[in-house]
C-alpha cells in the first residue's frame, strides 16, 4: 500500500463467519477491523458488504475470507464478494484453514484471492486442534510477489531489502520455517497419494460431515445448511434446547468425555453451539459411535426437560466423571455409577477416564497463574 501511495487504506473487512485469527492478524498488522454480517443461510451478507464498501471503500485494504466458511457452508456468492472488494480497490485474502474441503476440487486463487494461506493440517495429516499448528505456504498473485520476504538463494536470513519492506527478524524467519516439524508429515502424506486420492479424501471429508449432520438433524439440528448438506463441518444448534431445559452446549461437551470423545469446538463460531468436524479420518463405525453417544445424551436432556431429573443433579451437569469419583464411597449421586461411567453398552472394555472433572472455564481464562518459580527462588539458589 505504501509503494502504491494508498496509505489511507487502513481497514480490513472480516466476515462474522471467518476464523477469529483473521481479525487478530489484521489488528496485529496495525489495521482497523470491521465485521461483515452473516446472511440467514450462513453466507456473507452481500448487502451489508455493499454498504460497508460504499461507506469505507477508499479505506478498505482487504477482506479476509475463510472458504468454505466456519459456518460449515460453501458460500455460492464468494466470487461476487471478491469482485466487489477488488472493484473498491482492496485485496482478497483466502484463509486456507479449511483447505481439506477444497483439495482436488478447486484452486483458492480461482475464488478471486490475491493471498492464500494453505494450512497444512487436517487433510495433510497434521494434528488439528489446540489452536494450531497454523503452518503452511503463503501464496500470492504475481503483483504481490515483490513484497514477500525473500533472502538470497539458499539463505534463511532476511536481507536489507526485506527490512525496508517491513519484513525482518522473527517474522521473516517464521515465514520461511514456521513449525518446521510439521512439514515432513505433510510432505510424506502428499507423497503417498495421487491427485485422484486427494480428491477422494476431500469428498470423504465432506460426506462425513453431511452424514453426521443429517443423522442428528432430529435431535441436534444443524444451524446452517445448503440444500440439506454442509461442507467440512456442521454447527449443531443447542440454543433452543438450552432455553427450554437449561442444559448448555458446555454440558453436552463435558458429557461427551464420559462417552470417550474429545469434545467438539464449543460456542464457536456461534455461541451456544457445537461445531463438529469429523474430517476424512474416521471410519463409519466411529461416526456411528458418535451418533449413538449424541442420541444418548439427547435422551438424558429429555429427562431434564420432562422434570424427571433436576438439572443440577443430572449426569449432564455433573460430568465428566473421573475414576476417583466413580469409585468413591459412599456414592451420593442420584444416578448410578454405570450411568456415569458406562452410558453405552460395550464401553467397559476400553473405558477412558478423564483426569479431572468439571472446571470453571471462564474463571480460568480470566485468572492466569504463573507456574514458573518466583524470582527469589533463583536468588536463594545462587546464594
Secondary structure as GFF3:
##gff-version 3
##sequence-region A 1 383
A	DSSP	beta_strand	11	15	.	.	.	ID=ss1
A	DSSP	alpha_helix	20	28	.	.	.	ID=ss2
A	DSSP	beta_strand	32	36	.	.	.	ID=ss3
A	DSSP	alpha_helix	46	56	.	.	.	ID=ss4
A	DSSP	three_ten_helix	57	59	.	.	.	ID=ss5
A	DSSP	beta_strand	60	66	.	.	.	ID=ss6
A	DSSP	alpha_helix	78	87	.	.	.	ID=ss7
A	DSSP	beta_strand	91	95	.	.	.	ID=ss8
A	DSSP	three_ten_helix	96	101	.	.	.	ID=ss9
A	DSSP	three_ten_helix	108	111	.	.	.	ID=ss10
A	DSSP	beta_strand	115	117	.	.	.	ID=ss11
A	DSSP	three_ten_helix	122	124	.	.	.	ID=ss12
A	DSSP	beta_strand	138	140	.	.	.	ID=ss13
A	DSSP	three_ten_helix	142	147	.	.	.	ID=ss14
A	DSSP	alpha_helix	160	164	.	.	.	ID=ss15
A	DSSP	alpha_helix	169	177	.	.	.	ID=ss16
A	DSSP	alpha_helix	180	191	.	.	.	ID=ss17
A	DSSP	alpha_helix	195	215	.	.	.	ID=ss18
A	DSSP	beta_strand	234	237	.	.	.	ID=ss19
A	DSSP	alpha_helix	239	245	.	.	.	ID=ss20
A	DSSP	alpha_helix	249	258	.	.	.	ID=ss21
A	DSSP	beta_strand	265	266	.	.	.	ID=ss22
A	DSSP	beta_strand	273	276	.	.	.	ID=ss23
A	DSSP	alpha_helix	284	306	.	.	.	ID=ss24
A	DSSP	three_ten_helix	311	313	.	.	.	ID=ss25
A	DSSP	alpha_helix	323	327	.	.	.	ID=ss26
A	DSSP	alpha_helix	337	341	.	.	.	ID=ss27
A	DSSP	three_ten_helix	347	349	.	.	.	ID=ss28
A	DSSP	alpha_helix	361	366	.	.	.	ID=ss29
A	DSSP	alpha_helix	375	382	.	.	.	ID=ss30
###
